[in-house]
């Protein structure tokens, strides 16, 4: 094939030397900006909650602070303070529950569990690892009496508290350590506790 017959291609597709000088500069600048943005984004993520801050949070919340990072440091930004203040509160509360609420033969633990559909309570002797009494809304007597479909109400919680109190008194248990399981003390949890107290249990 004669090369002169392909001369029209040179006019249709110009060579790199025919591009304006600013073309290569624009492409290079765009590529560099994307790379810098990605690096900066990863840097911001690492700076937000670095590993040292998480270690400080765990030590601080558990009461055994052993870190060189001070909350007054300029590196201790607002996001990390929020992270530690909210996280430490919940973690410290869990530690308190495990540490202070423990059932003994003389004063077993009254443990409450609630969900959207059911409510249960157990009287546990943690020393001997033995469950002394239990009541649940899954039991036929409780479920058929109220016949609820939208989850246990406050009235159901009162009935559960009454039944567990009577069951404890029948077995000679008069004092218990109330373990609300981390749930707020209101609503069904409070109703259950009040009903158990009214029927003879001492917390």
C-alpha positions as CSV (number, residue, x, y, z in Angstrom):
1,X,0.0,0.0,0.0
2,X,1.3,3.4,-0.9
3,X,1.9,5.6,2.1
4,X,0.6,8.6,0.2
5,X,-2.8,7.1,0.2
6,X,-2.8,7.3,4.0
7,X,-2.1,11.0,4.1
8,X,-5.7,11.8,5.0
9,X,-5.2,10.1,8.4
10,X,-2.6,12.7,9.4
11,X,-5.1,15.4,9.0
12,X,-7.9,13.4,10.8
13,X,-5.7,12.3,13.8
14,X,-3.1,14.9,14.7
15,X,0.1,13.8,16.4
16,X,1.0,14.6,20.0
17,X,3.2,17.5,18.9
18,X,0.1,19.2,17.4
19,X,-1.8,19.2,20.8
20,X,-1.7,22.5,22.7
21,X,0.9,22.6,25.4
22,X,-1.7,23.0,28.2
23,X,-3.3,19.6,27.4
24,X,-0.7,17.4,29.1
25,X,-0.5,19.8,32.0
26,X,-4.3,19.5,32.7
27,X,-4.2,15.7,32.7
28,X,-1.2,15.6,35.1
29,X,-2.7,18.1,37.5
30,X,-6.0,16.2,37.6
31,X,-4.2,12.9,38.4
32,X,-2.1,14.5,41.1
33,X,-5.2,16.1,42.7
34,X,-7.0,12.7,42.9
35,X,-4.0,11.1,44.5
36,X,-3.6,13.9,47.0
37,X,-7.3,13.8,47.9
38,X,-7.2,10.1,48.5
39,X,-4.1,10.4,50.7
40,X,-5.6,13.3,52.6
41,X,-8.9,11.4,53.1
42,X,-7.1,8.4,54.6
43,X,-5.0,10.7,56.8
44,X,-8.2,12.3,58.2
45,X,-9.6,8.9,58.9
46,X,-6.5,7.8,60.7
47,X,-6.3,11.1,62.7
48,X,-10.0,10.9,63.7
49,X,-9.7,7.9,66.0
50,X,-6.2,6.5,65.9
51,X,-5.1,3.3,67.8
52,X,-3.6,5.3,70.6
53,X,-6.8,7.0,71.3
54,X,-8.7,3.7,71.4
55,X,-6.2,2.4,73.8
56,X,-6.6,5.5,75.9
57,X,-10.4,5.1,75.8
58,X,-10.2,1.5,77.0
59,X,-7.7,2.3,79.8
60,X,-9.6,5.4,80.8
61,X,-13.0,3.8,80.9
62,X,-11.8,0.7,82.8
63,X,-10.3,2.9,85.5
64,X,-6.7,1.8,84.9
65,X,-5.4,4.8,82.9
66,X,-2.0,4.0,81.5
67,X,-1.4,6.1,78.5
68,X,0.8,9.0,77.6
69,X,-2.0,10.8,75.8
70,X,-3.7,13.5,77.8
71,X,-7.3,14.7,77.3
72,X,-6.0,18.2,77.4
73,X,-3.7,17.6,74.5
74,X,-4.2,19.7,71.3
75,X,-4.4,16.4,69.4
76,X,-7.4,15.3,71.5
77,X,-10.1,16.7,69.1
78,X,-13.8,17.1,69.7
79,X,-14.8,13.9,67.9
80,X,-12.5,11.8,70.1
81,X,-13.8,13.4,73.2
82,X,-17.4,12.5,72.2
83,X,-16.3,9.0,71.4
84,X,-14.6,8.5,74.8
85,X,-17.3,10.3,76.8
86,X,-20.2,8.2,75.4
87,X,-18.2,5.0,75.1
88,X,-16.7,5.2,78.5
89,X,-20.1,5.7,80.1
90,X,-21.5,2.6,78.6
91,X,-18.4,0.5,79.2
92,X,-18.0,1.7,82.8
93,X,-21.7,0.9,83.4
94,X,-21.1,-2.7,82.2
95,X,-18.1,-3.1,84.5
96,X,-20.1,-1.9,87.4
97,X,-22.8,-4.4,86.7
98,X,-20.4,-7.3,86.5
99,X,-18.4,-6.1,89.5
100,X,-21.2,-5.2,92.0
101,X,-24.2,-7.3,91.1
102,X,-23.4,-10.8,92.1
103,X,-25.7,-13.4,93.6
104,X,-24.9,-15.3,96.8
105,X,-26.8,-18.0,98.6
106,X,-28.0,-15.5,101.2
107,X,-28.8,-12.8,98.6
108,X,-29.3,-14.2,95.1
109,X,-29.3,-12.1,92.0
110,X,-32.6,-11.1,90.4
111,X,-31.7,-10.8,86.7
112,X,-34.1,-9.2,84.2
113,X,-34.1,-9.7,80.4
114,X,-36.5,-7.9,78.1
115,X,-37.0,-7.8,74.4
116,X,-39.7,-6.5,72.0
117,X,-41.7,-9.7,72.4
118,X,-40.9,-11.2,75.8
119,X,-39.9,-10.5,79.3
120,X,-38.1,-12.9,81.6
121,X,-36.5,-12.9,85.1
122,X,-34.3,-15.3,86.9
123,X,-33.1,-15.6,90.5
124,X,-29.5,-16.8,90.3
125,X,-27.0,-18.0,92.9
126,X,-23.7,-17.0,91.2
127,X,-21.6,-18.6,94.0
128,X,-23.0,-22.1,93.3
129,X,-23.9,-21.3,89.7
130,X,-27.5,-22.4,90.2
131,X,-30.8,-20.9,89.1
132,X,-33.2,-20.9,92.0
133,X,-36.4,-19.6,90.3
134,X,-37.4,-18.2,86.9
135,X,-40.5,-16.7,85.2
136,X,-41.0,-15.8,81.6
137,X,-43.8,-14.5,79.4
138,X,-43.1,-17.6,77.2
139,X,-44.6,-19.7,79.9
140,X,-48.1,-20.8,79.2
141,X,-49.7,-19.5,82.4
142,X,-48.5,-15.9,81.8
143,X,-49.0,-15.9,78.1
144,X,-52.6,-17.1,78.1
145,X,-53.6,-14.9,80.9
146,X,-52.8,-11.7,79.0
147,X,-52.9,-13.0,75.5
148,X,-50.8,-10.1,74.2
149,X,-49.5,-9.8,70.6
150,X,-47.6,-6.5,70.5
151,X,-45.1,-7.4,73.2
152,X,-45.2,-7.3,77.0
153,X,-46.8,-4.2,78.6
154,X,-46.3,-2.7,82.0
155,X,-49.2,-4.8,83.3
156,X,-47.5,-7.9,82.1
157,X,-44.3,-6.9,83.9
158,X,-46.2,-6.4,87.1
159,X,-47.6,-9.9,86.9
160,X,-44.1,-11.3,86.2
161,X,-42.8,-9.5,89.3
162,X,-45.6,-10.8,91.4
163,X,-45.1,-14.4,90.3
164,X,-41.3,-14.3,90.8
165,X,-41.8,-12.8,94.3
166,X,-44.2,-15.5,95.3
167,X,-41.9,-18.2,93.9
168,X,-39.0,-16.8,95.9
169,X,-40.9,-16.6,99.1
170,X,-42.1,-20.2,98.8
171,X,-38.4,-21.2,98.6
172,X,-37.4,-19.1,101.6
173,X,-35.8,-16.3,99.6
174,X,-36.6,-12.9,100.9
175,X,-33.6,-10.8,99.8
176,X,-32.3,-10.4,96.3
177,X,-29.8,-8.2,94.5
178,X,-31.6,-6.5,91.6
179,X,-29.7,-6.8,88.3
180,X,-31.5,-4.7,85.6
181,X,-29.1,-6.0,82.9
182,X,-28.1,-2.5,81.8
183,X,-31.7,-1.5,80.9
184,X,-32.9,1.9,82.1
185,X,-34.8,1.7,85.3
186,X,-38.2,2.7,84.0
187,X,-41.2,1.3,82.2
188,X,-41.4,-2.5,82.3
189,X,-38.2,-2.9,84.3
190,X,-39.4,-0.6,87.0
191,X,-42.9,-2.1,87.1
192,X,-41.4,-5.6,87.6
193,X,-39.2,-4.4,90.4
194,X,-42.0,-2.5,92.2
195,X,-44.3,-5.5,92.0
196,X,-41.7,-7.8,93.4
197,X,-41.1,-5.4,96.3
198,X,-44.9,-5.1,97.0
199,X,-45.2,-8.8,97.3
200,X,-42.4,-9.3,99.8
201,X,-39.0,-9.3,98.2
202,X,-36.3,-7.0,99.6
203,X,-33.8,-5.4,97.2
